[in-house]
Amino acid sequence: IPDALCHQVDKDETLSSLLKKYEIKNMFEVCELNGLDYYSSNKLQPGQMLVLPNAKRKHYSEQPHFATAIRPDLSKFKGNVRWNWPVEDDFTVSSGWGRRIDPFSKRSREGLGGPKPRFSMHHGIDLAVPVGTPVQAARDGEVIEVSHSRYGHGNSIKIRHDDGWVTVYSHNSKLLKKEGDKVKQGDLIAYSGNTGRSTGPHLHFEIRRPDQESVNPKSFLPKI
């Protein structure tokens, strides 16, 4: 995405105020890229991360959360840390990290110059596996959240690792850990499924930095 930055929302900021501040003209594109509803897009939460395309660089702040690039150099974060894939069985990466056409709204929309696909930011990768595939912890850590929902990520588990990084495992059929549990790399934590906002059996896997900004998991995982 050319000339894009990641912006962490501050208190009292709205999308309208950000568009004005960074001289961004296409509100529709910002909504599509961040998965915001066009008609209620001003309802932002403090701490929320937004990708702002075509932001005017003269308005960039010196603060760290304004300086984050859309595709940062990850080499300095990797160190000697070894990450494992969360599934061992045969799988296909059915959807990668980054901007994509929303699988639930891929039909074109009329208006604003004609039909337009609905884009959104995909913050992880999808691994196509049968329901019931064992899901393993990618690294040692502590379970910080276990959630069950008919929507969104479905049955999901989050693990925080020693350096503050977080991994997310979603759309599972069964979760085997509870909040506060300590896990080792390779421990069985769930069985994959098709729960929540899902178009088919798969595991959605995310790696997030300590500031909760998502990164491309394939930049950290062993090559396959």
C-alpha positions in Angstrom: 0.0 0.0 0.0 1.9 3.1 -1.1 2.4 6.1 1.3 0.5 4.4 4.1 1.1 4.7 7.8 -0.3 3.0 10.9 -1.9 5.4 13.3 -2.9 4.6 16.9 -6.1 6.5 17.8 -5.9 9.0 20.7 -8.7 10.1 22.9 -11.4 12.3 21.1 -10.0 11.5 17.7 -12.5 10.7 14.9 -12.0 9.4 11.5 -13.1 12.7 10.1 -10.5 14.6 12.1 -7.8 12.2 11.0 -8.7 12.5 7.3 -8.5 16.3 7.7 -5.3 16.2 9.6 -3.5 14.0 7.1 -5.3 15.5 4.1 -6.7 12.1 3.0 -9.6 12.6 0.5 -10.9 9.0 0.1 -12.8 8.1 3.2 -14.3 5.1 1.4 -10.8 3.6 0.9 -9.9 4.1 4.5 -13.1 2.3 5.7 -12.6 -0.6 3.3 -8.9 -1.0 4.3 -9.7 -1.0 8.0 -13.0 -3.0 8.0 -15.0 0.0 9.2 -18.6 0.6 8.5 -18.9 3.6 6.3 -21.9 5.0 8.1 -20.6 4.7 11.6 -16.8 5.0 10.9 -16.4 8.0 13.3 -16.9 5.7 16.3 -13.2 5.0 17.0 -11.7 3.6 20.2 -8.6 5.0 21.9 -5.7 2.7 21.1 -7.3 1.4 17.9 -4.8 0.9 15.1 -5.7 2.3 11.6 -4.0 2.0 8.3 -4.1 5.4 6.6 -3.3 5.3 2.9 -1.9 8.4 1.1 -1.3 10.3 4.3 0.6 13.6 3.8 4.0 13.0 5.3 4.4 16.6 6.5 1.8 15.8 9.2 3.6 12.7 10.6 4.3 12.9 14.3 7.6 12.2 15.9 5.9 9.8 18.3 6.6 6.1 17.9 3.0 5.1 17.2 3.0 7.4 14.2 6.4 6.2 12.9 5.3 2.6 12.4 5.5 1.6 8.7 2.8 -0.6 7.1 5.5 -3.3 6.3 8.2 -2.7 8.9 11.7 -4.2 8.8 11.1 -7.3 11.0 14.7 -8.5 11.2 15.5 -6.6 14.4 12.6 -8.2 16.2 13.4 -11.8 15.3 16.6 -12.2 17.2 17.2 -15.9 18.1 13.5 -16.5 18.9 12.2 -19.6 17.1 8.6 -19.7 16.2 6.7 -22.9 15.2 3.8 -23.4 12.9 0.6 -23.9 15.0 -0.4 -27.1 13.1 1.8 -30.0 12.1 -0.5 -31.8 9.7 -0.7 -31.1 6.0 -2.2 -27.7 5.4 -2.6 -25.0 2.9 -2.2 -21.3 3.5 -5.6 -20.3 2.1 -5.3 -16.6 2.8 -2.3 -14.5 3.6 -1.6 -11.5 5.8 -2.5 -8.1 4.4 -5.2 -6.2 2.5 -7.7 -8.5 0.8 -11.2 -8.6 -0.6 -13.5 -9.5 2.3 -14.6 -13.1 1.8 -18.0 -12.3 3.2 -18.6 -9.2 1.2 -16.7 -9.9 -2.0 -19.7 -8.9 -4.2 -19.1 -5.5 -5.8 -21.0 -2.5 -4.3 -22.6 0.1 -6.4 -22.0 3.8 -5.8 -19.1 6.2 -5.5 -18.1 5.8 -9.2 -19.5 2.3 -9.9 -19.1 -1.2 -8.5 -16.3 -1.5 -5.9 -15.1 -4.6 -4.1 -15.1 -4.5 -0.3 -11.5 -4.6 1.0 -10.4 -5.2 4.6 -7.1 -5.8 6.4 -6.4 -9.5 7.2 -4.3 -9.4 10.3 -3.1 -13.0 10.2 -2.9 -16.1 7.9 -5.5 -18.8 7.4 -4.4 -22.4 7.4 -6.9 -24.7 5.7 -7.1 -27.9 7.8 -9.9 -30.3 8.7 -12.1 -29.7 11.7 -10.4 -31.4 14.7 -6.8 -30.8 13.7 -4.6 -30.4 16.8 -3.5 -26.7 17.3 -0.2 -26.1 19.1 1.4 -23.1 20.9 3.9 -21.4 18.6 6.1 -20.4 21.5 6.2 -20.6 25.3 3.9 -18.2 27.0 0.8 -17.6 29.1 -2.9 -17.7 28.0 -4.3 -14.2 28.4 -7.7 -14.6 26.7 -10.1 -17.4 25.9 -13.3 -16.4 24.0 -16.3 -18.2 22.6 -18.4 -16.4 20.0 -20.8 -17.2 17.2 -19.3 -14.2 15.4 -15.8 -12.8 14.7 -13.0 -15.1 15.7 -15.3 -17.8 17.0 -13.6 -20.0 19.6 -10.3 -18.2 20.1 -7.3 -18.2 22.3 -4.5 -15.6 22.9 -1.1 -16.3 24.3 1.4 -13.7 25.5 5.0 -14.6 25.2 8.0 -13.5 27.4 8.9 -10.6 25.2 5.4 -9.2 25.1 4.5 -10.5 21.7 1.1 -12.2 21.3 -0.2 -15.0 19.2 -3.8 -15.6 18.3 -5.5 -18.9 17.3 -9.1 -18.6 16.1 -12.2 -20.4 14.7 -11.4 -23.5 16.8 -13.9 -26.3 17.5 -12.6 -26.9 21.0 -10.3 -24.9 23.4 -8.2 -26.9 25.8 -6.7 -24.1 27.9 -8.0 -21.4 30.2 -6.9 -17.9 31.0 -3.7 -17.9 33.1 -2.5 -21.3 32.0 1.3 -21.5 31.2 2.1 -23.3 27.9 5.2 -24.6 26.3 6.0 -24.4 22.6 4.3 -27.3 20.9 1.7 -27.8 23.7 -1.8 -28.8 22.5 -4.0 -25.8 23.1 -7.1 -26.4 20.9 -8.7 -28.3 18.0 -9.3 -26.4 14.8 -12.8 -25.8 13.6 -15.1 -23.6 11.6 -16.6 -21.3 14.3 -17.4 -17.6 14.1 -17.1 -15.6 11.0 -15.7 -18.3 8.8 -16.2 -19.6 5.3 -14.8 -23.1 5.9 -12.7 -25.2 8.2 -9.4 -23.5 9.0 -7.2 -22.0 11.7 -6.7 -18.2 11.7 -3.3 -17.4 13.2 -1.9 -14.0 14.1 1.4 -12.7 15.5 1.2 -9.3 17.2 4.0 -7.1 18.4 3.8 -5.8 22.0 2.0 -2.7 20.7 -0.6 -5.1 19.3 0.3 -4.2 15.7 0.0 -7.4 13.6 2.9 -8.6 11.5 3.1 -11.2 8.7 3.5 -14.6 10.5 5.3 -16.0 7.5 8.2 -13.6 8.2 8.8 -15.4 11.4 7.7 -19.0 10.8 10.0 -21.7 9.3 9.8 -21.8 5.5 7.6 -24.6 4.1 
